[in-house]
Amino acid sequence: MDVYKERNHFFVTKTHSVIKKFSLSPVTAVAHSNIAMIKYWGKRSVEYNLPAVGSISLTLDALHTRTTLQFSDTLKEDQLILNDQDASATALKRLSDFLDTAAGNSDRPKAKVISENNFPTGAGLASSASGFAALALAAGKAMGQSLSDEALSRLARMGSGSAARSIYGGFSEMQLGTKDDGSEDFAVPLQDENYWDVRLLVAVTSDEKKELGSTEGMLRTAKTAPYYEHWVSSHPNDLREMRQAIADKDFEKTGELTEHSCFKMHGLAMAAKPPILYWNAATTETIHRVWILRKNGIPAYVTIDAGPQVKILCLPESVEAVKSALSEIDGVRSVIEAKPGPGAYIMETVNETII
Ligand code: PMV
């Protein structure tokens, strides 16, 4: 392998005749979080981070990660500042592994990465989705690659399965590939953020990091939950129905399918040994309140990820009624209101050096 510098702006490596040109200028990318309406839970390969089932999600305008990445020919190790603090060793290792993958596991310069979420990290608000989507975009650009959305989605997937969907705005679908190398496992757009004015209210019931990460949770579920095979085999039908409901803009059907997929996933996880329960008392209280609203004629539906927050899907005209019901629940600390949000993008105007 040869390494040489070119006018101080690039770091160029050559491995097996492949020349890679790393820009030493900072690159900033923004990606929005997404919430799965048809959930992904289970992996068919941990090495390539391949999902066992497809998924359909909504990207949200209110929750985002902004990431600046700069490669350097002087840094000895990668550095990660997450929400103004030095990241943990685990988070740093995840970053380094991801950058190695993005560089095709060839030699690469070390990078400094500064990443900020405008919402609690690691608490079931899909910070890994927006985080790895922003990182994939920034890394791809800094590596001088002009990647298609498909390729970016595949790369983001290597960091976190849900991140594959945050490349796109609005509604998107993570496809389930058939190959072992993951070449077919990427997300595709279904409808952009202007297609359907729905709302998603996030009832934040805890700011604490979850105790059990999604990978561990998925592996335990696949190994020990008695209904796991049925979860996998019945999934294509859930996806098919959701695609149709979104295409028809059938809100009731979309809500019912969203809620069903949520309880199907959590019921499955609860049936693992030892059981996996991401909820707290306020989570359950919120579910019941939303069901009461529905009995009273307000179309609102819950969904929950690997954490205790409850996300409520509703229409713009129901937002005030849902907010008012949530404000009466003791354990609900705050409510974030989101609309369909945009896909990931590079901020061309930000180019201050961070090293
Ligand atoms: O992509 P991960 O590893 O953060 O897993 C996401 C799992 C769920 O959020 C529970 C479901 C989903 O499809 O986003």
Residues whose N, C-alpha, C, O or C-beta is under 5 A from the ligand:
A	BS01	PMV	A36 I38 K39 Y40 S55 S128 S160 G161 S162 A163 S214 D305 A306
